[in-house]
Amino acid sequence: MEFVKLAGPFGTIFIMFALGLNLTLNDFTTLIKKPNNLIVGLFCQLLILPFIGLILVKIYPMRQEYQLGVFLLLTLPSAVMSNYATKLVNGNVALSIVLTSFCALTSFITIPLFLKLFSIFIFAGNFKLNLLLFSIKMFLFISLPVILGVYLRYKFPKYTKDKTFALDKAALYIFLFIIMYAIYTERMNLAGYFEDTGAISFVIVCLVLSIVYLITQIFVEDSDSRRTIRIEGLLQNGAMGIVVGGQIFSEVIYITPIAIYALIQYIILMFYIGNISIKKTKKKSESLF
């Protein structure tokens, strides 16, 4: 936990900087001209997911510490991996990058605000949050690096474009390292954590995918954007959640649901990607005959 507190913010800064380098003004302006998919994606990420978290902590029996972990999880922006996963399923990559970047940029407002509301109306324990101080920290190691990445991409497009792929890979490795190290340090307690929060993590996955699937089926026309928004909803930024939780709490129990969900979401993602790949193979085979 101490390592996450000390080194985690620096890893998160690099991850967010690499994310910002992927966003071009052209991506943003293209989506603004036809904003329906962007609006639906933001609606799911910024409103539907926290609402799911609110309902779960009210009706699902769990310890107060887990309640906070679950709620924090569902207020996070999507993971950096969502952009790669979107490429694998031939989704709308520009939409994925803009959604991830926008939610990361605004997280210094949204996450502290949601946590403050949670501390007032839901959490009955001794959870105290200095909203201004926490927002400043969030801005410095999450939002500001994204802004810097976007600015450098705009200012030096040729140079940054050549470096983006290498930085993306490095960001992915750092992201996985933070998750795996946090899990490794608690490896002796991992079985107990799965017993305590494994079930609620599967419930979250099922609810998120079901509700986001329904919304995208109704309000999004093209299948590429539907896949993108579903992946954005599924993949929560576990590394950021562990770092943010580490900045607030001294006990690892609060971020247990985030670590367990981070493992489960990638198992579900592999099945999702595999299912789409099988469907594509079948269509190609049928077209040949």
VOGU-3710 file (C-alpha; in Angstrom, 3 decimals, decimal comma):
1> mefvklagpf> 0,000/0,000/0,000  2,870/2,357/0,802  4,397/1,703/-2,618  1,088/2,517/-4,303  0,842/5,749/-2,335  4,367/6,846/-3,247  4,928/5,538/-6,784  1,329/5,173/-7,982  0,736/8,875/-8,708  3,849/9,041/-10,920
11> gtifimfalg> 2,698/5,990/-12,863  -0,750/7,499/-13,245  0,751/10,774/-14,504  2,584/8,905/-17,258  -0,483/6,845/-18,188  -2,665/9,952/-18,460  0,012/11,808/-20,449  0,206/8,933/-22,959  -3,587/8,960/-23,191  -3,610/12,678/-24,002
21> lnltlndftt> -1,121/12,147/-26,834  -3,691/9,954/-28,584  -6,331/12,680/-28,768  -6,325/14,977/-31,791  -8,536/17,978/-32,406  -9,780/16,227/-35,538  -11,091/13,321/-33,435  -12,951/15,715/-31,183  -14,381/17,973/-33,906  -15,556/14,964/-35,933
31> likkpnnliv> -17,553/13,669/-32,979  -18,918/17,117/-32,129  -20,419/17,408/-35,622  -22,424/14,244/-34,951  -22,550/14,206/-31,148  -25,170/11,509/-30,532  -22,701/8,668/-29,873  -20,505/10,890/-27,704  -23,494/12,026/-25,628  -24,680/8,442/-25,112
41> glfcqllilp> -21,171/7,344/-24,119  -20,752/10,190/-21,634  -24,248/9,584/-20,260  -23,357/5,949/-19,560  -19,937/6,705/-18,079  -20,720/9,793/-15,997  -24,301/9,102/-14,882  -25,409/5,500/-15,411  -22,346/3,833/-13,843  -22,366/5,973/-10,654
51> figlilvkiy> -26,135/5,407/-10,432  -25,530/1,637/-10,602  -22,996/2,050/-7,798  -25,472/4,032/-5,726  -28,193/1,391/-6,111  -25,809/-1,465/-5,297  -24,463/0,039/-2,090  -28,042/0,670/-0,958  -29,479/-2,791/-1,621  -26,542/-5,237/-1,694
61> pmrqeyqlgv> -25,455/-6,434/1,775  -21,745/-5,632/2,251  -19,369/-3,991/4,676  -19,185/-0,204/4,646  -15,583/-0,316/3,460  -16,628/-2,375/0,439  -19,515/-0,006/-0,213  -17,062/2,830/-0,665  -14,777/0,737/-2,874  -17,666/-0,281/-5,133
71> fllltlpsav> -18,912/3,284/-5,452  -15,425/4,662/-6,159  -14,944/1,987/-8,822  -18,037/3,088/-10,726  -17,083/6,774/-10,696  -13,725/6,147/-12,407  -13,024/6,903/-16,074  -12,479/3,924/-18,354  -9,121/2,189/-18,491  -6,397/2,983/-21,025
81> msnyatklvn> -6,815/-0,597/-22,241  -10,254/0,323/-23,608  -8,615/2,039/-26,591  -6,660/-1,118/-27,498  -9,690/-3,344/-26,946  -11,731/-1,091/-29,238  -9,153/-1,571/-31,995  -9,320/-5,358/-31,566  -13,096/-5,424/-32,110  -13,002/-2,876/-34,959
91> gnvalsivlt> -14,847/-0,324/-32,875  -14,885/3,451/-33,131  -11,357/4,208/-31,882  -11,778/7,991/-32,078  -14,905/7,757/-29,914  -13,069/5,548/-27,420  -10,135/7,958/-27,111  -12,386/11,007/-26,711  -14,590/9,302/-24,095  -11,609/8,080/-22,074
101> sfcaltsfit> -9,804/11,422/-22,334  -12,848/13,541/-21,503  -13,754/11,454/-18,448  -10,134/11,567/-17,276  -9,982/15,341/-17,817  -13,122/15,972/-15,774  -12,345/13,374/-13,087  -10,813/15,999/-10,798  -14,358/17,376/-10,530  -16,562/14,293/-10,891
111> iplflklfsi> -14,777/11,829/-8,576  -14,367/14,195/-5,577  -17,940/15,420/-6,033  -19,378/11,887/-6,116  -17,273/10,874/-3,104  -18,388/13,930/-1,163  -22,038/13,173/-1,878  -21,391/9,565/-0,888  -19,833/10,628/2,415  -22,839/12,823/3,206
121> fifagnfkln> -25,762/10,631/2,171  -24,526/7,016/2,212  -21,440/6,387/4,301  -22,143/6,531/8,031  -18,537/5,933/9,113  -15,680/8,339/9,759  -15,012/9,108/6,127  -13,856/12,683/5,700  -12,784/14,274/2,449  -11,273/17,708/1,920
131> lllfsikmfl> -12,967/18,381/-1,403  -10,691/21,235/-2,535  -7,407/19,544/-1,594  -8,440/16,235/-3,129  -9,617/17,948/-6,337  -6,255/19,724/-6,661  -4,411/16,397/-6,280  -6,680/14,769/-8,868  -6,109/17,627/-11,288  -2,325/17,504/-10,896
141> fislpvilgv> -1,785/13,791/-11,469  -4,726/12,963/-13,753  -6,223/15,907/-15,648  -3,102/18,045/-16,132  -1,050/15,262/-17,792  -3,912/14,640/-20,248  -4,028/18,357/-21,101  -0,252/18,391/-21,597  -0,450/15,338/-23,870  -3,222/16,904/-25,972
151> ylrykfpkyt> -1,261/20,164/-26,242  1,974/18,449/-27,353  0,067/16,362/-29,906  -1,424/19,582/-31,303  1,868/21,525/-31,195  4,194/18,800/-32,509  1,941/16,405/-34,461  4,634/14,664/-36,544  7,055/14,090/-33,683  4,449/12,931/-31,149
161> kdktfaldka> 2,713/10,660/-33,658  5,930/8,666/-34,073  6,303/8,293/-30,301  2,682/7,522/-29,452  2,786/3,762/-30,010  5,865/3,267/-27,806  4,395/5,444/-25,060  1,086/3,600/-25,302  2,857/0,279/-24,730  4,800/1,715/-21,797
171> alyiflfiim> 1,577/3,137/-20,308  -0,114/-0,256/-20,633  2,779/-2,005/-18,880  2,748/0,564/-16,063  -1,032/0,194/-15,754  -0,723/-3,593/-15,442  2,220/-3,283/-13,050  0,283/-1,095/-10,611  -2,623/-3,538/-10,621  -0,422/-6,632/-10,310
181> yaiytermnl> 1,830/-5,164/-7,629  -1,127/-4,126/-5,520  -2,533/-7,649/-5,846  0,882/-9,235/-5,164  1,357/-7,343/-1,911  -1,995/-8,731/-0,744  -1,561/-12,206/-2,244  -1,925/-13,942/1,135  -5,349/-12,357/1,578  -6,476/-12,704/-2,042
191> agyfedtgai> -8,683/-15,770/-1,474  -10,515/-13,950/1,285  -10,942/-10,849/-0,859  -12,447/-12,934/-3,668  -14,790/-14,523/-1,170  -15,842/-11,102/0,135  -16,050/-9,093/-3,105  -15,976/-11,597/-5,977  -19,756/-11,952/-6,059  -20,427/-8,205/-6,049
201> sfvivclvls> -17,827/-7,744/-8,801  -19,693/-10,202/-11,031  -22,961/-8,446/-10,194  -21,399/-5,123/-11,266  -20,163/-6,617/-14,554  -23,583/-8,088/-15,326  -25,461/-4,887/-14,481  -23,067/-2,601/-16,372  -23,029/-4,724/-19,514  -26,800/-5,312/-19,454
211> ivylitqifv> -27,775/-1,670/-18,945  -25,164/-0,225/-21,312  -26,081/-2,876/-23,908  -29,738/-1,883/-23,715  -28,990/1,849/-23,941  -26,664/1,459/-26,929  -29,123/-0,833/-28,725  -31,797/1,846/-28,457  -29,855/5,078/-28,945  -26,755/4,174/-31,014
221> edsdsrrtir> -27,189/3,287/-34,667  -23,845/1,815/-35,803  -22,418/-1,400/-34,328  -18,855/-0,010/-34,138  -19,897/2,716/-31,694  -22,063/0,282/-29,738  -19,062/-1,983/-29,130  -16,959/1,014/-28,145  -19,382/2,336/-25,515  -19,861/-1,153/-24,063
231> iegllqngam> -16,116/-1,630/-23,685  -15,800/1,838/-22,134  -18,447/0,906/-19,590  -16,894/-2,469/-18,783  -13,261/-1,407/-18,377  -12,879/0,787/-15,327  -9,494/2,347/-14,582  -8,430/0,030/-11,781  -4,913/1,487/-11,558  -6,333/4,973/-11,021
241> givvggqifs> -8,810/3,626/-8,481  -6,067/1,942/-6,470  -3,955/5,112/-6,540  -6,897/7,377/-5,644  -7,964/5,018/-2,872  -4,398/4,923/-1,603  -4,379/8,709/-1,332  -7,482/8,703/0,868  -7,234/5,554/2,979  -4,504/3,754/4,875
251> eviyitpiai> -6,270/0,378/4,821  -6,254/-1,798/1,704  -9,756/-3,129/2,413  -11,326/0,000/0,886  -9,840/-0,678/-2,550  -10,351/-4,457/-2,505  -13,435/-4,355/-4,804  -11,440/-2,296/-7,329  -8,561/-4,795/-7,459  -10,888/-7,805/-7,772
261> yaliqyiilm> -13,009/-6,110/-10,440  -9,836/-5,199/-12,359  -9,061/-8,918/-12,689  -12,602/-9,977/-13,572  -13,146/-7,262/-16,199  -10,282/-8,532/-18,346  -11,557/-12,106/-18,195  -14,943/-10,872/-19,432  -13,204/-8,724/-22,069  -11,335/-11,735/-23,471
271> fyignisikk> -14,626/-13,615/-23,858  -16,217/-10,559/-25,505  -13,366/-10,118/-27,994  -13,309/-13,857/-28,682  -17,069/-13,916/-29,332  -16,819/-11,032/-31,821  -13,864/-12,693/-33,566  -15,842/-15,930/-33,933  -18,802/-14,044/-35,431  -16,513/-12,303/-37,932
281> tkkkseslf> -14,948/-15,624/-38,938  -18,382/-17,155/-39,498  -19,465/-14,214/-41,666  -16,323/-14,516/-43,790  -16,869/-18,248/-44,185  -20,510/-17,746/-45,189  -19,547/-15,066/-47,733  -17,138/-17,483/-49,407  -19,975/-19,877/-50,073
//
